[in-house]
Amino acid sequence: MMDIRNYEKFFGLHGYNSIKIFLKKDADRKRSEASISEILAPNISLKLLNVEELRELYTKGVDKVFGVLETLKTTAFIIAMLSLISSLFHNLISKKTRWEFSNI
């Protein structure tokens, strides 16, 4: 496992939008989070997320995507109905015109 200080030296923290960190089983989670937060403090664009915060962020993103898809589905339905009504009117007018010409 690589030390986070070496990660910045080799890859640069601005090159990636996320880093997943695995702790050893016997590691103190609170102390590790405090240490990582201290390292990330100079980079205000970086934020340390635990599993619950990451799950909440992911869920909000998925909800937004499906909200947009629901709107697109509704819009597609409205367009399909307008197209159907337009086609029906066109066919009715076309048949009426043909019927009038056939009676002449």
C-alpha positions in Angstrom: 0.0 0.0 0.0 1.3 3.5 -0.9 1.6 6.3 1.6 -0.7 9.2 0.7 2.3 11.6 0.7 4.0 9.4 -2.0 0.8 9.4 -4.0 0.9 13.1 -4.3 4.6 13.0 -5.3 4.1 10.4 -8.0 0.7 11.2 -9.4 -0.4 14.7 -8.2 -3.6 15.1 -6.3 -5.1 17.3 -9.0 -4.9 14.5 -11.6 -7.7 12.5 -10.0 -11.1 13.3 -8.7 -11.1 10.5 -6.0 -8.8 8.3 -4.1 -10.0 5.2 -2.3 -8.1 4.5 0.9 -8.1 1.1 2.6 -7.0 0.9 6.2 -5.5 -2.1 7.9 -8.0 -4.0 10.1 -6.2 -3.0 13.3 -5.9 0.7 12.3 -7.7 3.3 14.4 -10.3 4.8 12.1 -10.8 8.1 13.9 -7.0 8.8 14.1 -6.6 7.8 10.4 -9.4 10.1 9.3 -7.9 12.9 11.3 -4.4 12.3 9.8 -5.8 12.1 6.2 -7.9 15.3 6.8 -4.8 17.1 8.0 -2.9 16.0 4.9 -5.7 17.2 2.6 -6.3 20.4 4.5 -4.2 22.6 2.2 -6.2 21.4 -0.8 -9.6 22.9 -0.2 -11.1 21.3 -3.3 -10.5 17.8 -1.8 -12.9 16.3 0.8 -12.7 13.2 2.8 -15.9 11.1 2.6 -16.7 8.1 4.7 -18.9 5.2 3.4 -22.1 6.8 4.6 -21.4 10.2 3.0 -20.3 8.5 -0.2 -23.5 6.4 -0.4 -25.6 9.5 0.2 -23.7 11.5 -2.5 -24.2 8.5 -5.0 -27.9 8.2 -4.1 -28.5 11.9 -4.7 -26.7 11.7 -8.1 -28.8 8.7 -9.1 -32.0 10.4 -8.0 -31.1 13.5 -10.2 -30.3 11.3 -13.2 -33.6 9.4 -12.9 -35.5 12.7 -12.3 -34.1 13.9 -15.7 -35.0 10.6 -17.3 -38.6 10.9 -16.0 -38.8 14.4 -17.5 -37.5 13.1 -20.8 -40.0 10.2 -20.7 -42.9 12.7 -20.1 -41.7 14.9 -22.9 -41.4 12.0 -25.3 -44.9 10.9 -24.5 -46.3 14.4 -25.2 -44.4 14.6 -28.5 -45.8 11.2 -29.5 -49.3 12.2 -28.6 -49.0 15.5 -30.6 -47.6 13.5 -33.6 -50.5 11.0 -33.4 -53.1 13.8 -33.2 -51.4 15.6 -36.1 -51.4 12.4 -38.2 -55.0 11.7 -37.5 -56.1 15.3 -38.5 -53.9 15.0 -41.7 -55.5 11.7 -42.6 -59.1 13.0 -41.9 -58.5 16.1 -44.0 -56.9 14.1 -46.8 -59.8 11.6 -46.9 -62.4 14.4 -46.8 -60.6 16.1 -49.7 -60.5 12.8 -51.7 -64.2 12.2 -51.0 -65.1 15.7 -52.2 -63.1 15.3 -55.5 -64.7 11.8 -56.1 -68.2 13.3 -55.9 -67.5 15.9 -58.6 
